[in-house]
C-alpha cells in the first residue's frame, strides 16, 4: 500500500475496532438489563405476596426448588438470591428499565431518582448484592452507584470503598480550594480529596519516623492509589528540586489525569503544625516552575498528618494563595507493650493449632498439611542459586549484551541534535570504550569473580541548538551482582532504587529489556527538556 492508503486503512481499522467494542458493550449492557428486569419482577412478586398472602421463608425455599427444576441451567435461583431480588424490588419500586421512555417522563417526577435508577440499571447483579447487604438508605446507595458508574469500579473495589466509608470522608478535608482554584474546578477538586485517608494496610511503631511512613506507603503503592481514588498516577518519591543553591525534596509526587495537575503529598508523623503550610507553598512554587507543562494547571498540595486541629488548619490556610488541603491518615497500630505479655507467643499459637488439627482433621485439612509440608521441604538453594561464572556468562550473552546493543541503537534518535554520542563501560580497575572489549571481558571467569558493579555510561555531547550554552546529557546504568540476585539501576533515577531485581536463573527477558530501555529513555528525555527550559528561544 502507498503511504496515504496505509494511513487511511489504519484510520478505518481503528474506527471499525471502536464500533465493535461499542457493540460488545451494548450487548453486555442489554444482557445485564434483561437479567435485572427478570430479577426485579421475581422480587416484586415475592414482595407483594409477602404482604398479601403472608409468604414466609419456607415458601421462598419451595419457590427456589420449583424454579430450579424448571430452569436447571439457570444460575441465581437460590433462596438467598430470591431474597436479594425481593430487596432489590423494594429498593427500586419503579425500576426504569421496565418502562418505555415516554412512561418514564410521564411517571417519574423526581429527576434525581430517574438518573439514579438509570445508573443502577448499568450495574452487574453482584454489585447490587453488595449495595443491598451493606447499605440501608437510598442516599448512600445513590452515592456509590453513581461513583461506581463514573469510575468503573469492580465489585472488590466497591467493597473496599464501602468499608472505608468513602461517602463520609470524601470532600471533608480542610482546604482553600474555593479561593485558590477557578470555580469550575474547585468543587471537582474538593470531591477528589477526602479526610481521613485509611492506610490500615501498614503498621508502624511509636518510634517510627516520617521516612518509615513514606517507605511503607511506596512499598504498597497499589493500595495507596486505590485509597487515593481514580485519576491519581504515582510519579515518584523524594523528588529533588534545586533553588538558590539549595536542594529540596518532596515526599510523594502524583499527577491527576482529570485535573491535569501535579499533586504533592507531604507526610507528617505527628500533629499538624502551621509551618507545614509555608513549606508546602515553597514546594508548590518549585513544582509549578520546574514540572508544570503547557497544558497543566498549578500544582495542588496535600498535607497528611496523624492528627489535625481543624481550627488551626483553617487559620494557617486563610491567606494562602496556593491550593492546599490538610487531612488526617489512619494506620494499623502495633500492640502496646503492656498487652503483649498477656497474649500467647507465636510458638504457643502454632502448637495449639497443630494440636487442634490432629484432634479433628478432615480430608481437606489433611491434604492441606501435606502440601504445606512439601513447601517446607523445598530447598532454598534450589531457588536462590548463588552467582556462578556459568550463570553470569549466560546472563550476559542472552540478556545484558542485547540490552547494551539496543540502547546504543536507540541513542541514534538524537544523532541530529547532538554533535556526538559516546559509550563506555566501567568496573573496578577496568575501562572499556567499545562493546567488543566488554564481550571479551565477560568470557574470563577470573574477571567476573572480582566485580560487584558493572556500569554502562551513555553520553550525548554538545546540544547543537544550545546557543551560547554548552549542554551535554549523560546517564549511567549499573548492573549489580549480589549473592543470590542481580539488579539494574539508573544512577540519577528514583533514589537509585533498582528498576529490576531477579534471581540468577531468571534470564533478562525482552520485556525486561524494554522496561529498562523505556525508563532510561524517559530519564534522558527529561534531561533534554530541562536543557530546553534553560535556553532562551531567541538564541536558538
C-alpha positions in Angstrom: 0.0 0.0 0.0 1.1 3.6 -0.6 1.7 5.8 2.4 -1.7 7.7 2.0 -3.6 4.4 1.5 -1.8 2.9 4.5 -2.8 5.8 6.7 -6.4 5.7 5.5 -6.5 1.9 6.2 -5.2 2.5 9.7 -7.8 5.1 10.5 -10.6 2.8 9.1 -9.3 -0.1 11.1 -9.3 1.9 14.3 -12.8 3.1 13.6 -14.1 -0.4 13.0 -12.4 -1.7 16.2 -14.2 1.1 18.2 -17.5 0.2 16.6 -17.1 -3.5 17.5 -16.1 -2.6 21.1 -19.1 -0.3 21.4 -21.4 -3.0 20.1 -19.9 -5.5 22.5 -20.5 -3.1 25.4 -24.1 -2.5 24.3 -24.6 -6.3 24.1 -23.3 -6.8 27.6 -25.5 -4.0 28.9 -28.5 -5.4 27.1 -28.0 -8.8 28.7 -27.5 -7.2 32.1 -30.7 -5.2 31.7 -32.7 -8.3 30.9 -31.3 -10.1 33.9 -32.1 -7.2 36.2 -35.5 -6.9 34.7 -36.3 -10.6 35.4 -34.8 -10.4 39.0 -36.8 -7.2 39.7 -40.1 -8.9 38.5 -39.4 -12.0 40.6 -38.6 -9.9 43.6 -41.6 -7.7 43.1 -43.9 -10.7 43.1 -42.3 -12.1 46.2 -42.7 -8.7 47.9 -46.4 -8.4 47.0 -47.1 -12.0 48.1 -45.4 -11.4 51.5 -47.8 -8.5 52.0 -51.0 -10.0 50.6 -50.6 -13.8 51.4 -48.1 -13.9 54.2 -45.4 -15.7 52.3 -42.5 -16.7 54.6 -39.1 -18.4 54.4 -40.4 -21.9 53.7 -42.5 -20.6 50.7 -39.4 -18.9 49.2 -37.4 -22.1 49.7 -40.1 -24.1 47.9 -40.2 -21.4 45.1 -36.4 -21.7 44.7 -36.7 -25.5 44.4 -39.5 -25.4 41.8 -37.8 -22.8 39.7 -34.6 -24.8 39.7 -36.4 -27.9 38.5 -37.9 -25.9 35.6 -34.8 -24.0 34.7 -31.9 -26.3 35.7 -29.3 -24.4 33.7 -30.1 -21.0 35.1 -28.0 -19.8 38.0 -29.1 -17.4 40.7 -32.3 -19.2 41.8 -31.2 -20.0 45.4 -33.4 -18.9 48.3 -30.8 -16.4 49.4 -30.7 -14.8 45.9 -34.5 -14.7 45.8 -34.4 -12.7 49.0 -31.9 -10.3 47.3 -34.4 -10.0 44.4 -37.1 -9.0 46.9 -34.9 -6.4 48.5 -33.9 -5.2 45.0 -37.6 -4.6 44.1 -38.2 -2.8 47.4 -35.2 -0.6 46.9 -36.3 0.5 43.4 -40.2 0.4 43.4 -40.4 1.8 39.8 -37.4 0.3 38.2 -36.9 2.4 35.0 -35.7 -0.3 32.6 -39.2 -1.9 32.8 -40.8 1.3 31.3 -40.8 2.8 27.9 -39.1 6.3 27.6 -42.4 8.1 27.4 -43.7 6.4 30.5 -40.5 7.4 32.4 -41.0 11.0 31.5 -44.7 10.8 32.5 -44.5 8.9 35.7 -41.2 10.0 37.2 -41.4 13.4 38.9 -38.1 13.3 40.6 -35.3 13.8 38.0 -32.6 12.7 40.5 -34.5 9.4 41.1 -34.5 8.9 37.3 -30.8 9.4 37.0 -30.1 7.1 40.0 -32.2 4.2 38.6 -30.8 4.6 35.1 -27.3 4.3 36.7 -28.4 1.3 38.8 -29.6 -0.5 35.7 -26.0 -0.5 34.4 -24.5 -2.3 37.5 -24.0 -6.0 37.5 -26.1 -8.1 39.9 -23.0 -8.8 42.1 -22.6 -5.0 42.7 -26.3 -4.8 43.7 -25.9 -7.6 46.2 -23.1 -5.7 47.9 -25.1 -2.5 48.0 -28.2 -4.2 49.3 -26.2 -6.0 52.0 -24.2 -3.1 53.3 -26.3 0.0 52.8 -29.8 0.8 54.1 -30.5 4.3 52.8 -31.3 5.5 49.3 -28.9 8.4 49.7 -25.9 6.1 50.5 -26.8 3.7 47.7 -27.1 6.5 45.2 -23.7 7.9 46.1 -22.0 4.5 45.5 -24.0 3.7 42.4 -23.0 7.0 40.7 -19.4 6.6 41.8 -19.2 3.1 40.5 -20.5 4.1 37.1 -18.2 7.2 37.0 -15.1 5.3 37.9 -15.8 1.8 36.6 -15.3 0.1 40.0 -15.1 -3.7 40.1 -17.0 -5.5 42.9 -13.9 -5.8 45.1 -13.1 -2.0 44.7 -16.7 -1.2 45.5 -16.4 -3.3 48.7 -13.2 -1.5 49.6 -14.8 1.9 49.2 -17.8 0.9 51.3 -15.5 -0.5 54.1 -13.5 2.8 54.1 -16.7 4.9 54.3 -16.0 7.0 51.3 -19.4 8.8 51.5 -18.4 10.1 54.9 -14.8 11.1 54.1 -14.9 12.5 50.5 -14.6 16.2 50.4 -14.2 16.5 54.1 -10.7 17.8 54.3 -9.8 21.4 55.4 -8.7 23.3 52.2 -8.7 26.7 50.5 -9.7 25.4 47.0 -12.7 27.8 46.7 -10.3 30.8 47.0 -7.3 29.4 45.0 -8.9 27.5 42.1 -11.3 28.5 39.3 -15.0 28.0 40.3 -15.4 25.2 37.7 -12.6 23.2 39.3 -12.9 23.9 43.0 -15.9 21.6 43.5 -14.4 18.8 41.5 -11.1 19.1 43.4 -13.0 19.1 46.7 -14.6 15.8 45.8 -11.4 14.2 44.7 -9.8 14.6 48.1 -11.1 13.3 51.5 -10.4 13.2 55.2 -9.2 10.9 56.7 -7.2 8.6 54.5 -7.2 5.0 55.6 -3.8 3.3 55.3 -4.6 0.4 57.6 -2.6 -1.9 55.4 0.6 -0.6 57.0 1.7 -0.9 60.6 4.2 1.4 62.4 5.6 1.5 65.9 5.6 4.6 68.2 9.2 5.4 67.3 8.5 5.5 63.6 9.9 8.4 61.6 8.3 10.1 58.5 10.7 8.2 56.2 9.3 4.9 57.7 5.8 6.0 56.8 7.0 7.0 53.3 8.8 3.7 52.8 5.7 1.8 53.9 3.4 3.7 51.5 5.6 3.3 48.5 6.0 -0.4 49.2 2.2 -0.7 49.0 1.8 1.9 46.2 -1.0 0.0 44.5 -3.1 0.1 47.7 -2.2 3.7 48.2 -3.6 4.5 44.7 -6.7 2.6 45.4 -7.3 4.7 48.6 -6.5 8.0 46.9 -9.0 7.3 44.2 -9.4 7.3 40.4 -7.1 9.6 38.4 -4.0 9.6 40.6 -0.8 8.5 38.9 2.3 7.8 41.0 5.4 9.7 39.7 7.9 9.1 42.4 9.2 9.8 45.9 11.8 12.2 47.2 11.6 14.3 44.0 14.6 16.7 44.0 14.2 20.4 43.4 17.0 23.0 43.3 16.7 26.7 44.1 19.1 29.3 45.2 22.0 26.8 45.5 19.9 24.6 47.9 18.2 21.2 47.4 14.7 20.4 48.4 13.0 17.0 48.3 9.2 16.3 48.4 7.9 13.1 49.9 5.5 11.8 47.3 4.6 13.2 43.8 1.5 12.3 41.9 -0.3 13.5 38.7 -4.0 13.7 38.5 -5.3 13.0 35.0 -8.7 14.7 35.4 -7.4 17.8 37.0 -4.2 17.9 34.8 -2.3 19.0 37.8 0.7 17.7 39.8 -0.3 16.6 43.4 2.4 17.0 46.1 1.9 14.9 49.2 3.8 15.7 52.4 3.7 13.1 55.2 3.9 14.2 58.9 4.1 11.6 61.6 2.6 13.8 64.3 0.1 16.6 64.7 -0.4 19.4 62.1 1.8 22.4 62.6 1.1 25.8 60.8 4.7 26.0 59.4 3.9 22.9 57.2 1.8 25.2 55.0 4.7 27.6 54.3 6.9 24.7 53.4 4.2 23.3 51.1 3.9 26.8 49.5 7.6 26.6 48.6 7.3 23.1 47.1 4.3 24.1 45.0 6.1 27.1 43.6 9.1 24.9 42.7 6.8 22.3 41.1 5.0 25.0 39.0 8.3 26.4 37.7 10.0 23.1 37.1 7.3 20.5 36.4 4.2 22.2 35.0 3.7 21.7 31.3 2.0 24.0 28.9 -1.5 22.5 29.4 -1.1 21.7 33.1 -2.8 23.7 35.9 -0.9 24.8 39.0 0.1 22.1 41.4 -2.0 21.1 44.5 -0.6 20.3 47.9 -1.9 17.7 50.3 -0.5 17.6 53.9 -1.2 14.3 55.6 -0.9 14.3 59.4 -1.5 11.8 62.2 -3.8 14.3 63.8 -5.2 17.6 62.6 -6.6 20.6 64.7 -9.1 21.9 62.2 -9.3 25.4 63.7 -5.5 25.8 63.5 -5.5 24.4 59.9 -8.2 26.9 58.8 -6.2 29.8 60.2 -3.0 28.5 58.5 -4.7 28.4 55.1 -6.7 31.7 55.4 -4.2 33.9 53.5 -2.5 31.3 51.4 -2.7 31.8 47.6 -1.8 28.3 46.5 -4.3 25.3 46.6 -3.6 23.2 49.7 -5.6 20.6 51.6 -4.9 19.2 55.0 -6.2 15.7 56.1 -5.5 13.0 58.7 -4.5 9.4 58.0 -5.2 6.2 59.8 -2.8 3.3 60.1 -2.9 0.0 62.0 -1.3 0.4 65.4 1.2 -2.1 66.9 0.2 -3.7 70.2 1.2 -1.8 73.3 4.0 -3.4 75.3 1.8 -3.9 78.4 -0.6 -6.0 76.4 1.9 -8.1 74.6 2.7 -10.2 77.7 -1.0 -11.1 78.1 -1.1 -12.7 74.6 0.3 -16.2 73.6 3.5 -16.3 71.7 3.7 -17.4 68.0 5.1 -20.7 69.2 2.2 -21.3 71.6 -0.3 -20.5 68.9 1.4 -22.8 66.4 1.5 -25.6 69.0 -2.2 -25.2 69.8 -3.2 -25.1 66.1 -1.2 -28.3 65.5 -3.0 -30.0 68.4 -6.4 -29.0 67.2 -5.7 -30.2 63.7 -4.6 -33.6 65.0 -7.7 -33.8 67.2 -10.2 -33.4 64.3 -8.7 -33.4 60.8 -10.9 -33.5 57.7 -9.6 -34.9 54.4 -9.2 -31.3 53.2 -7.2 -30.4 56.2 -5.0 -33.5 55.8 -4.3 -32.6 52.2 -3.5 -29.0 53.2 -0.9 -30.3 55.7 0.7 -32.5 53.1 1.0 -29.5 50.7 2.4 -27.3 53.5 5.0 -30.0 54.3 6.0 -30.2 50.7 6.6 -26.5 50.6 8.7 -26.7 53.8 10.8 -29.5 52.2 11.8 -27.2 49.2 15.5 -26.5 49.5 16.0 -22.7 49.2 19.3 -23.2 47.5 17.4 -24.7 44.6 15.8 -21.3 44.0 18.3 -18.8 45.4 21.3 -20.1 43.4 24.5 -18.1 44.1 26.2 -16.3 41.2 28.5 -18.6 39.2 30.6 -18.0 36.2 28.3 -20.1 34.0 25.2 -18.3 35.1 26.7 -14.8 34.7 28.1 -15.7 31.3 24.7 -16.9 30.1 23.0 -13.9 31.6 25.4 -11.5 29.7 25.2 -13.4 26.4 21.4 -13.8 26.4 20.3 -10.5 28.0 22.8 -7.9 29.1 24.7 -7.7 25.8 21.4 -7.4 23.9 20.3 -4.6 26.2 23.5 -2.7 25.6 23.2 -3.1 21.8 19.5 -1.9 21.9 20.4 1.1 24.0 23.2 2.1 21.6 20.8 1.8 18.7 18.2 3.9 20.5 20.6 6.8 21.0 20.7 7.3 17.3 17.4 9.0 17.7 19.4 12.0 19.0 22.1 11.9 16.4 21.0 15.0 14.5 20.5 17.1 17.7 23.9 16.5 19.4 27.4 16.7 18.0 28.4 13.2 19.1 27.5 10.2 21.3 29.9 8.2 23.4 29.5 5.0 25.4 31.8 3.4 27.9 31.8 0.6 30.5 33.5 0.5 33.9 34.2 -1.8 36.7 37.0 -1.7 39.4 40.3 -1.1 37.6 38.8 -1.6 34.1 37.6 0.8 31.5 36.1 -0.1 28.0 35.2 2.1 25.1 33.5 -0.5 22.8 31.3 -3.5 23.2 33.7 -6.0 21.7 36.1 -5.3 24.6 33.2 -5.9 27.0 32.4 -9.2 25.3 35.9 -10.4 25.8 35.9 -9.3 29.5 32.8 -11.3 30.3 34.3 -14.5 28.8 37.0 -14.7 31.5 35.9 -16.3 34.9 38.7 -14.5 36.9 37.3 -11.1 35.7 33.8 -11.9 36.9 35.0 -13.1 40.3 36.4 -9.7 41.1 33.4 -7.4 40.3 30.3 -6.3 42.1 29.1 -3.4 39.9 29.4 -3.1 36.1 28.4 0.4 34.8 27.4 1.5 31.4 27.7 5.2 30.7 25.8 6.9 27.9 26.6 10.5 26.9 25.2 12.9 24.3 27.8 15.5 23.7 27.0 19.1 22.8 23.4 20.0 22.2 23.5 21.8 18.8 20.8 24.3 19.4 22.0 25.4 22.8 23.2 28.8 21.6 25.9 30.1 23.8 25.3 27.4 26.3 27.2 24.1 26.3 24.9 21.3 27.2 25.5 17.6 27.5 23.3 14.7 28.6 24.7 11.7 30.4 23.2 8.8 32.3 24.7 5.7 34.0 23.1 2.2 34.1 24.6 -0.1 36.8 24.4 -3.9 36.7 24.9 -5.1 40.3 26.0 -8.6 41.3 24.7 -9.7 44.7 25.0 -13.1 46.3 21.6 -14.5 45.1 20.3 -11.9 42.7 21.3 -9.3 40.2 19.7 -5.8 39.7 19.8 -2.9 37.3 19.8 0.7 38.5 19.9 4.1 36.8 22.1 6.3 39.0 20.0 9.5 38.8 16.6 7.9 39.0 14.2 7.0 41.8 16.9 7.5 44.6 18.9 4.7 42.9 16.3 2.1 43.8 16.6 -0.9 41.3 14.4 -0.8 38.2 14.7 -4.6 38.1 15.8 -7.3 40.5 16.0 -11.0 39.6 17.5 -14.4 40.7 20.3 -15.7 38.6 18.3 -18.5 37.0 15.8 -15.9 35.8 17.0 -14.5 32.4 16.8 -10.9 31.3 13.7 -11.2 29.0 12.8 -9.0 26.1 10.1 -7.4 28.2 12.6 -6.7 31.0 15.0 -5.1 28.5 12.1 -2.9 27.1 11.2 -1.8 30.6 14.8 -0.7 31.4 15.2 0.9 28.0 11.9 2.8 28.4 12.9 4.1 31.8 16.3 5.2 30.6 14.9 7.0 27.6 12.4 8.7 29.8 15.2 10.0 32.1 17.3 11.1 29.1 14.3 13.0 27.6 13.6 14.6 31.0 17.3 15.9 30.9 16.8 17.2 27.4 13.6 19.0 28.4 15.5 20.7 31.3 18.1 21.9 28.7 15.3 23.3 26.6 13.7 25.1 29.5 17.1 26.8 30.3 17.6 28.0 26.7 16.4 31.4 25.7 14.4 30.7 22.5 15.7 33.9 20.9 19.2 32.5 21.0 18.3 29.4 19.1 
